[in-house]
Amino acid sequence: MVTCPACGSEVPDADAAVQCPHCHLSSGLFQAVREAAGPTSGHDPAYLRTIGELLATVDLSTPSPPVGRPVQGLLSRPSRFPSLGPGPGTEVPPMRSAPEIAPLRDLPALPPAGTSEELRRRLEEYFQLGRRLGLDFTDFETRSRAALLTDDGASLEVLSREMFVHLASAIAEEYESVLSGRTELAQFTPTPSVDIELDAIRRAISVGDLTGAQRRILLVRDALRRVEEEWEVGRILVTECDLLSQTLRELGGDAGPANGPIDEGRRLLGEGHRGEGERLLARGAVALWSLLEPRLFEDLRRIRDRMVEIRSAGADTAGAVDELRNIAVELRQRNFVGALTAYHRLKAGVDRAGPPESTGGVEPAESLRTTPSA
């Protein structure tokens, strides 16, 4: 009896079992996940040596990446997660169905006319709110000083109404912004306190309490920031798995054997079991990488050969070499998203040059100058 390296469940007969009965990881990936999840005992993974060799063959002035200190196991380095980010065109799939909150449809009615003293207090409140929102009220300030000097009640009333419309529009934009952030996070975890505040903001706006609405928006932003930080690792892992699966499909592979832990990890995240869900997603990413690695390096060899041809034809391949070097750096840090993002940029740049036999040569050097990494 062995233990599944993804979820820790016992598998009665690993030789006969097709997959883990709990998370459905293919038994053929047990060893690969087990090896990648732990320390490498002082030896660099084979793919780091391979990428170093590829880099050396296209840039003879650049040696293979230094060995340095041993690369640690994938799951022993949680600090790697903040450096990851979604690759171009990738989206984070939802974990759960979140209840919808309707956007604002109508702005509040204009406030009623008031006495001169009421208008003065109202304008002062509006100016304070405008400063908190970072709005440019220079014109309003000039008009306000002129109206106050002459005690022009009609002008003060017009100014009050214009400022109200301006502020209400700004508050509505702020509301839509926090609502968008809440909708995104609610795909991963329930946001009951935020939802209550959003309802209160809508009520405040409907009755023209713009100051109260703005205070509550600040509270919602702080709450969303805390939730986002708490769930950052899970969201990054989902993005990582999605990009790995997408690249594997593009290269003709099948992500099916590794999908079990990923689906289970996403389900657990959606139910609020963050730690267990993150562990399964991380192991699922390792399983996907073990499926992707041979296909990826096969394509990198093709790209390397094309780079050599292009350089032999007299074109500048410095940008492409830089991207290949970026792949090596990201792989050393076990940053699969960064490595695959650099790979896609490299592939797009080299493939744009086209085959020599169809073009009669190569495009100008600019065709291989990929967009620098952020």
Disulfide bonds with the S-S distance in Angstrom:
none
